[in-house]
Amino acid sequence: MLSTERSLENSGLRYLPQVDDLSNPPSPNQQLLPLTAKVNQKDHLEIGGCDVQLLVERFGTPLYILDEFSLRTACRQYRDNFKDYYSGDSLVIYASKAWSCLAVCNIINSEGLGFDVVSGGELYTTLQAGVNPDKIYFHGNNKSATELEFAVETGCKIIVDNWLELKTLTEIAPAKSETPVEILLRLTPGIECHTHEYIRTGHLDSKFGFDPNQIEEVFKFVSQQKAIKCLGLHAHIGSQIFELQPHQDLPEVLAQWLKKAQEYNLPIQTLNVGGGLGIRYTESDDPPSIAEWVKIVAEAVEKACKRYDLPLPQLIAEPGRSLIGSSCVTAYTVGGSKEVPEIRNYISVDGGMSDNPRPITYESLYRCVIANKMSADFTEKVTVAGKHCESGDVVIEDATLPKTDAGDILVVTATGAYNYSMASNYNRIGRPAAVVVNQGEANLIIERETYQHLINRDRLPERLVNSAN
Ligand code: LLP
């Protein structure tokens, strides 16, 4: 008994999710490992009913392992809590910049959510996954004319960010669409929140959205355009936020703008409050649950609309990280190690900053376990190094782990958001494969990039070939 308690506290077991009943799951964003994570009789980590060691034998490493149950649970918790807490119509749209690929879009679409896309590429991916354009919202602070034409042709909604875009759209729209193009206007709310400087967007000094001081001019211009129809207003305050207060404050600002829009007879029926709910990357992270976030937002919108005597708008939220971040882990194979006496011990893995650029970009912290030694005591403090030619390529500094050998499988938790989508081919390393796991079944959703993939789009001009010998 004592020894079980000790290893629970002091082994990979401590990161297992606290789930008594999968029919009533907790909020995925508060867990370090996916909801279906377990340890099997071989002392191996199992996700979605699949032994991680067997997945690695079959698909290789590095490998993104996406737990379908956790992803679907997060979608349902967002969707159903909005139904419970908001009296008007609501729509949750997935910020697909967190991870855009056909299978992820397919799963989220099948849960009835819509999509936020930020480029022609993300728009194309959602369309190819079978998403109805009516549920797609196109964001971005510098959409090209080609992207805008593509968006108008598909009939998706466009979240207009600035004057140039507004004017380009009024020129493009009449030729490309018989009906007015439906838009939302993005405004900068001037709300500060505590998160990394690079991922704050709501403060006034932000590259995103119209300056609220210009709001009347924008409303006036939009109200005079026949080719566009303004359906709503949008604001987003930032990402990986644990505080509820800024989300509670935002609807008040949006409602004030909505009131102003009435003076210009704009047919506004939608408020989009953005995303931003954080997830747990380490034990000390303590994000609110999806239900708590939805409740605060829904109540704040109702209260603000009441105060300004506005009819309840359609309420849109666009989470990315909290929908998918905690559903995925990355499995690596442990390679060499190095002891620097009295300073630190390194172990190296077969990936790093090219499959997870977050530590080197934002100094993000992660946790890891050894998937084939789950209950072994954590006796070591080691720095998990990536394999790229750069000293800063460290996946986790000072990780606590059991004694680790070359060939062990090291699993980094909570890698579903902004990992694959920010992956690169630095050092000409192919991007990893990804699998989706569910009830003992594993399916490839992204193929591993091969050497051939890496040179597929390279071109060698004839004159260089000729001059080589
Ligand atoms: N809506 C808008 C307009 C956004 O800009 C974002 C994220 C979201 C929604 C979704 O936010 P989320 O729910 O995921 O927090 N690469 C950074 C995160 C950048 C977030 C950009 N915008 C990272 O790895 O932390």
Boltz pocket constraint, residues with backbone or C-beta under 6 A from the ligand:
constraints:
  - pocket:
      binder: B
      contacts: [[A, 95], [A, 98], [A, 116], [A, 139], [A, 198], [A, 199], [A, 201], [A, 236], [A, 238], [A, 239], [A, 240], [A, 274], [A, 275], [A, 276], [A, 277], [A, 318], [A, 319], [A, 320], [A, 321], [A, 322], [A, 358], [A, 362], [A, 417], [A, 418]]
      max_distance: 6.0
